[in-house]
């Protein structure tokens, strides 16, 4: 029973490290675009 728990903990650790590596690899970078919106100021 202890070997199974240890195996699943190791598997979870490897999955976490894989997710961290994937996020730092640059595949999760969103596309950027500039948005300009005119603003009208009420100066009375």
Biopython code that builds the backbone (N, CA, C, O; Angstrom):
import numpy as np
from Bio.PDB.StructureBuilder import StructureBuilder

atoms = [
    (1, "UNK", "N", (0.827, -1.195, 0.000)),
    (1, "UNK", "CA", (0.000, 0.000, 0.000)),
    (1, "UNK", "C", (0.867, 1.253, 0.000)),
    (1, "UNK", "O", (0.551, 2.235, -0.670)),
    (2, "UNK", "N", (1.952, 1.214, 0.747)),
    (2, "UNK", "CA", (2.841, 2.369, 0.803)),
    (2, "UNK", "C", (3.518, 2.638, -0.521)),
    (2, "UNK", "O", (3.786, 3.791, -0.860)),
    (3, "UNK", "N", (3.802, 1.580, -1.281)),
    (3, "UNK", "CA", (4.448, 1.759, -2.591)),
    (3, "UNK", "C", (3.507, 2.449, -3.565)),
    (3, "UNK", "O", (3.944, 3.261, -4.381)),
    (4, "UNK", "N", (2.228, 2.136, -3.487)),
    (4, "UNK", "CA", (1.249, 2.749, -4.384)),
    (4, "UNK", "C", (1.113, 4.237, -4.084)),
    (4, "UNK", "O", (1.075, 5.061, -4.997)),
    (5, "UNK", "N", (1.039, 4.572, -2.810)),
    (5, "UNK", "CA", (0.932, 5.980, -2.417)),
    (5, "UNK", "C", (2.182, 6.736, -2.842)),
    (5, "UNK", "O", (2.085, 7.849, -3.358)),
    (6, "UNK", "N", (3.328, 6.158, -2.635)),
    (6, "UNK", "CA", (4.587, 6.786, -3.033)),
    (6, "UNK", "C", (4.646, 6.964, -4.557)),
    (6, "UNK", "O", (5.129, 7.986, -5.046)),
    (7, "UNK", "N", (4.153, 5.968, -5.303)),
    (7, "UNK", "CA", (4.117, 6.056, -6.761)),
    (7, "UNK", "C", (3.224, 7.208, -7.219)),
    (7, "UNK", "O", (3.601, 7.971, -8.108)),
    (8, "UNK", "N", (2.033, 7.339, -6.610)),
    (8, "UNK", "CA", (1.123, 8.415, -6.995)),
    (8, "UNK", "C", (1.658, 9.784, -6.586)),
    (8, "UNK", "O", (1.435, 10.761, -7.300)),
    (9, "UNK", "N", (2.345, 9.878, -5.476)),
    (9, "UNK", "CA", (2.969, 11.144, -5.094)),
    (9, "UNK", "C", (4.082, 11.521, -6.077)),
    (9, "UNK", "O", (4.221, 12.687, -6.446)),
    (10, "UNK", "N", (4.857, 10.547, -6.489)),
    (10, "UNK", "CA", (5.900, 10.798, -7.477)),
    (10, "UNK", "C", (5.282, 11.216, -8.807)),
    (10, "UNK", "O", (5.781, 12.128, -9.467)),
    (11, "UNK", "N", (4.206, 10.556, -9.199)),
    (11, "UNK", "CA", (3.521, 10.896, -10.434)),
    (11, "UNK", "C", (2.941, 12.312, -10.376)),
    (11, "UNK", "O", (3.021, 13.050, -11.358)),
    (12, "UNK", "N", (2.362, 12.696, -9.242)),
    (12, "UNK", "CA", (1.826, 14.051, -9.075)),
    (12, "UNK", "C", (2.943, 15.084, -9.112)),
    (12, "UNK", "O", (2.771, 16.162, -9.681)),
    (13, "UNK", "N", (4.090, 14.766, -8.509)),
    (13, "UNK", "CA", (5.223, 15.679, -8.527)),
    (13, "UNK", "C", (5.753, 15.872, -9.947)),
    (13, "UNK", "O", (6.070, 16.993, -10.346)),
    (14, "UNK", "N", (5.848, 14.786, -10.706)),
    (14, "UNK", "CA", (6.298, 14.885, -12.092)),
    (14, "UNK", "C", (5.301, 15.673, -12.947)),
    (14, "UNK", "O", (5.704, 16.437, -13.825)),
    (15, "UNK", "N", (4.023, 15.490, -12.697)),
    (15, "UNK", "CA", (3.003, 16.244, -13.431)),
    (15, "UNK", "C", (3.099, 17.727, -13.101)),
    (15, "UNK", "O", (2.956, 18.568, -13.989)),
    (16, "UNK", "N", (3.337, 18.056, -11.845)),
    (16, "UNK", "CA", (3.490, 19.451, -11.442)),
    (16, "UNK", "C", (4.723, 20.073, -12.081)),
    (16, "UNK", "O", (4.669, 21.202, -12.569)),
    (17, "UNK", "N", (5.824, 19.351, -12.080)),
    (17, "UNK", "CA", (7.035, 19.862, -12.718)),
    (17, "UNK", "C", (6.847, 20.013, -14.224)),
    (17, "UNK", "O", (7.362, 20.960, -14.818)),
    (18, "UNK", "N", (6.128, 19.107, -14.837)),
    (18, "UNK", "CA", (5.834, 19.219, -16.262)),
    (18, "UNK", "C", (4.970, 20.428, -16.574)),
    (18, "UNK", "O", (5.193, 21.106, -17.577)),
    (19, "UNK", "N", (3.984, 20.706, -15.724)),
    (19, "UNK", "CA", (3.132, 21.868, -15.917)),
    (19, "UNK", "C", (3.917, 23.163, -15.748)),
    (19, "UNK", "O", (3.720, 24.114, -16.504)),
    (20, "UNK", "N", (4.791, 23.201, -14.775)),
    (20, "UNK", "CA", (5.625, 24.391, -14.566)),
    (20, "UNK", "C", (6.563, 24.582, -15.755)),
    (20, "UNK", "O", (6.728, 25.703, -16.238)),
    (21, "UNK", "N", (7.166, 23.522, -16.221)),
    (21, "UNK", "CA", (8.046, 23.613, -17.384)),
    (21, "UNK", "C", (7.301, 24.056, -18.629)),
    (21, "UNK", "O", (7.824, 24.842, -19.418)),
    (22, "UNK", "N", (6.093, 23.565, -18.812)),
    (22, "UNK", "CA", (5.293, 23.954, -19.969)),
    (22, "UNK", "C", (4.909, 25.428, -19.901)),
    (22, "UNK", "O", (4.912, 26.120, -20.918)),
    (23, "UNK", "N", (4.582, 25.905, -18.708)),
    (23, "UNK", "CA", (4.181, 27.304, -18.585)),
    (23, "UNK", "C", (5.361, 28.245, -18.799)),
    (23, "UNK", "O", (5.173, 29.350, -19.309)),
    (24, "UNK", "N", (6.567, 27.838, -18.424)),
    (24, "UNK", "CA", (7.735, 28.680, -18.635)),
    (24, "UNK", "C", (8.289, 28.567, -20.054)),
    (24, "UNK", "O", (9.150, 29.359, -20.439)),
    (25, "UNK", "N", (7.818, 27.606, -20.832)),
    (25, "UNK", "CA", (8.373, 27.396, -22.170)),
    (25, "UNK", "C", (7.905, 28.455, -23.161)),
    (25, "UNK", "O", (8.532, 28.612, -24.209)),
    (26, "UNK", "N", (6.844, 29.177, -22.878)),
    (26, "UNK", "CA", (6.375, 30.228, -23.769)),
    (26, "UNK", "C", (5.148, 29.865, -24.572)),
    (26, "UNK", "O", (4.660, 30.689, -25.346)),
    (27, "UNK", "N", (4.636, 28.664, -24.417)),
    (27, "UNK", "CA", (3.451, 28.275, -25.165)),
    (27, "UNK", "C", (2.181, 28.894, -24.587)),
    (27, "UNK", "O", (1.156, 28.931, -25.268)),
    (28, "UNK", "N", (2.224, 29.367, -23.378)),
    (28, "UNK", "CA", (1.037, 29.933, -22.743)),
    (28, "UNK", "C", (0.999, 31.461, -22.807)),
    (28, "UNK", "O", (0.241, 32.087, -22.066)),
    (29, "UNK", "N", (1.803, 32.068, -23.677)),
    (29, "UNK", "CA", (1.834, 33.525, -23.791)),
    (29, "UNK", "C", (0.642, 33.971, -24.640)),
    (29, "UNK", "O", (0.484, 33.494, -25.764)),
    (30, "UNK", "N", (-0.198, 34.869, -24.130)),
    (30, "UNK", "CA", (-1.353, 35.309, -24.903)),
    (30, "UNK", "C", (-0.944, 36.241, -26.040)),
    (30, "UNK", "O", (0.097, 36.893, -25.969)),
    (31, "UNK", "N", (-1.753, 36.303, -27.074)),
    (31, "UNK", "CA", (-1.505, 37.234, -28.158)),
    (31, "UNK", "C", (-1.812, 38.644, -27.686)),
    (31, "UNK", "O", (-2.805, 38.879, -26.998)),
    (32, "UNK", "N", (-0.950, 39.576, -28.061)),
    (32, "UNK", "CA", (-1.124, 40.949, -27.614)),
    (32, "UNK", "C", (-1.573, 41.812, -28.778)),
    (32, "UNK", "O", (-1.145, 41.627, -29.917)),
    (33, "UNK", "N", (-2.440, 42.753, -28.468)),
    (33, "UNK", "CA", (-2.874, 43.722, -29.456)),
    (33, "UNK", "C", (-3.143, 45.036, -28.741)),
    (33, "UNK", "O", (-3.527, 45.051, -27.571)),
    (34, "UNK", "N", (-2.940, 46.123, -29.445)),
    (34, "UNK", "CA", (-3.167, 47.424, -28.817)),
    (34, "UNK", "C", (-4.623, 47.829, -29.029)),
    (34, "UNK", "O", (-5.184, 47.650, -30.110)),
    (35, "UNK", "N", (-5.209, 48.366, -27.992)),
    (35, "UNK", "CA", (-6.598, 48.804, -28.036)),
    (35, "UNK", "C", (-6.615, 50.283, -27.690)),
    (35, "UNK", "O", (-6.156, 50.690, -26.623)),
    (36, "UNK", "N", (-7.150, 51.081, -28.605)),
    (36, "UNK", "CA", (-7.266, 52.518, -28.347)),
    (36, "UNK", "C", (-8.740, 52.887, -28.347)),
    (36, "UNK", "O", (-9.484, 52.534, -29.261)),
    (37, "UNK", "N", (-9.142, 53.591, -27.326)),
    (37, "UNK", "CA", (-10.518, 54.044, -27.186)),
    (37, "UNK", "C", (-10.509, 55.536, -26.902)),
    (37, "UNK", "O", (-9.872, 55.977, -25.945)),
    (38, "UNK", "N", (-11.205, 56.326, -27.720)),
    (38, "UNK", "CA", (-11.239, 57.766, -27.451)),
    (38, "UNK", "C", (-12.054, 58.059, -26.186)),
    (38, "UNK", "O", (-13.062, 57.410, -25.906)),
    (39, "UNK", "N", (-11.593, 59.036, -25.451)),
    (39, "UNK", "CA", (-12.262, 59.416, -24.195)),
    (39, "UNK", "C", (-12.703, 60.864, -24.332)),
    (39, "UNK", "O", (-11.907, 61.738, -24.675)),
    (40, "UNK", "N", (-13.986, 61.110, -24.060)),
    (40, "UNK", "CA", (-14.503, 62.470, -24.080)),
    (40, "UNK", "C", (-14.598, 62.982, -22.648)),
    (40, "UNK", "O", (-15.230, 62.357, -21.796)),
    (41, "UNK", "N", (-13.966, 64.124, -22.392)),
    (41, "UNK", "CA", (-13.981, 64.716, -21.071)),
    (41, "UNK", "C", (-15.007, 65.837, -21.027)),
    (41, "UNK", "O", (-15.039, 66.696, -21.909)),
    (42, "UNK", "N", (-15.837, 65.825, -20.005)),
    (42, "UNK", "CA", (-16.816, 66.895, -19.825)),
    (42, "UNK", "C", (-16.155, 68.046, -19.079)),
    (42, "UNK", "O", (-16.027, 68.012, -17.856)),
    (43, "UNK", "N", (-15.740, 69.059, -19.821)),
    (43, "UNK", "CA", (-15.110, 70.227, -19.204)),
    (43, "UNK", "C", (-16.070, 71.394, -19.382)),
    (43, "UNK", "O", (-16.045, 72.095, -20.394)),
    (44, "UNK", "N", (-16.906, 71.584, -18.389)),
    (44, "UNK", "CA", (-17.894, 72.673, -18.446)),
    (44, "UNK", "C", (-17.583, 73.719, -17.422)),
    (44, "UNK", "O", (-18.301, 74.713, -17.317)),
]
sb = StructureBuilder()
sb.init_structure("model")
sb.init_model(0)
sb.init_chain("A")
sb.init_seg("    ")
for serial, (resi, resn, name, xyz) in enumerate(atoms, 1):
    if name == "N":
        sb.init_residue(resn, " ", resi, " ")
    sb.init_atom(name, np.array(xyz, "f"), 0.0, 1.0, " ", f" {name:<3s}", serial, name[0])
structure = sb.get_structure()
